[in-house]
Amino acid sequence: MYLVTKKYYGDEPLFTYFDLDDYAYFDVDDPTSELKKTYQAYLKNQITYFDGSVFTKINAITITRDLEIVFNRKHCLELIGETGYFDLIDKETAGLDGEFTKYLHKRNQQVEFIEGSVITIDKNGIITFKSGNPDIPTFYLASYIGIGIGIATDEEFAGNDYFKPEDASLKRIPIFEFDVKYMEPFLEHILNT
């Protein structure tokens, strides 16, 4: 994750890299052209995502018949093995036409489904999944681009330990188990109701 600061308004930007795994930070003396380009886009409110970005600008959610969830028709959530991440897909070749897509209400950054489920995105990039089926607990996804994500209910956690609160007594489960136990039933309930 990167932080860009300026001591004075007219100064050149200073870039700092935060290593989320080692809990360390380093000054970036020679920022890449992509990092500079992303910063310039931010200044013009034309934000694109790069590794470590918090994923908050979500305007569409697609649920496929294969029980996958895709955000903005280009970021597919992958919950495989021990790792969860957003896979950048080519929306032209992804075959999402005809799949179930809902658009977020811009005011409250949420999608409400006919059967009662709600997906909400907060300003910190936490996506909350609340099912219309009372047997499926509410769960939360830390939505970061380019790094392993964390996903949890009030009792169980899967994914990147960085996102697990130190004082939480959550039971750790493999991320593929979380997918089968919570995400797939959540999506299936929406599609089949």
FENDALIN-V132412 format. One record per run of one state. SS is the DSSP state (H for helix, E for strand, L for the rest). FROM is the first residue (numbers start at 0). TO is the last residue. Records with the same first field share a line. If there is no record, write none. Layout:
BEGIN
SS=FROM-TO + FROM-TO
END
This chain:
BEGIN
L=0-0 + 5-12 + 19-22 + 28-31 + 43-52 + 54-58 + 63-67 + 71-73 + 80-81 + 88-98 + 103-103 + 105-108 + 112-116 + 121-124 + 130-137 + 142-142 + 144-148 + 152-154 + 159-159 + 163-169 + 172-173 + 192-192
E=1-4 + 13-18 + 23-27 + 53-53 + 59-62 + 68-70 + 74-79 + 82-87 + 99-102 + 104-104 + 109-111 + 117-120 + 125-129 + 138-141 + 143-143 + 149-151 + 155-158 + 170-171
H=32-42 + 160-162 + 174-191
END
